[in-house]
């Protein structure tokens, strides 16, 4: 099986692609993969490190307002499509899949024009411009939120879930607890604002530092490397508590997610795929700085189904955070209800689902 994968810019586009590649290789040990990304995106570091053949094209995104940059983008799209066609003809893929980001535009479009079976994977509840554009040309559209269905041609859409959900199936809860030095007899809340952290979450955490020690649970706070030193200065100002563990970053996140009982986080698609696969209750603080405010819409999908509490960044405070955690842990039946609701939303077999979509379009193509 020869599969061309394209996706770039952010981890939310790249990591689902990597999880899918892992599934393809599990099914076909002799599978050949080519990944097309950009030189400046995270994929340029992540993909080659995994030993996956990697090529690049130069592309940028459209501005939502009239701009001279959009003219440059059109030129780059035309040039990128020509290069993509050359790479596709050389590689001769059975199928091409785009997992999001500007780079998918010329790559998937070129494949469709060359009559290669094509698929796009949309992780969010509200799709971006690239996937909306490509939806006219591809054979199938794999989605993770039912809310995304209305944006695409109905006959092309199939609900698969996010392949990242499959990566948490083999987590080692014990290893997760040991890596953080957690008290196995206490419930644990993980507070994380993403790899670079989130200032409002830091501020909320810091404002109630003196109260964490009095709680009947322990807190693992992941600051993001940028904010770690500033947070630790605040922590040192109060009496040290065994209830608080502060880390700049966590490398074994799937194991840690399996080791905790509640998460406070942003509402990126990858995070939600992982926590629902595990049935992990959540308090979600969507980032307001993303395209189409899609994190808020992602988060409300979980809230509507009873799996999460959602707080907007501008209303978040330390006391509100404490009250929400207390409600989940100490109100009778609250944690269990959220746990069961999250499990119902989870799609742990998502990687298998997307793989099957690829197989189907190849067979029909």
Secondary structure, 3 states (H helix, E strand, C coil): CEEEEECCCCHHHHHHHHHHHHHHHHHCCCCEEEEEECCCCCHHHHHHHCCCCEEECCCCCCCCCCCHHHHHHHHHHHHHHHHHHHHHHHHCCCEEEECCCCHHHHHHHHHHHCCCEEEEEECCCCCCHHHHHHCCCCCEEEECCHHHHHHCCHHHEEECCCHHHHHHCCCCHHHHHHHHCCCCCCEEEEEECCCCCCHHHHHHHHHCHHHHCCCCEEEEEECCCCCHHHHHHHHHCCCCCCCEEEECCCCCHHHHHHHCCEEEECCCHHHHHHHHHHCCEEEECCCCCCHHHHHHHHHHHHHHCCCEEECCHHHCCHHHHHHHHHHHHHCCCHHHHHHHHHHHHCCCCHHHHHHHHHHHHHHHC
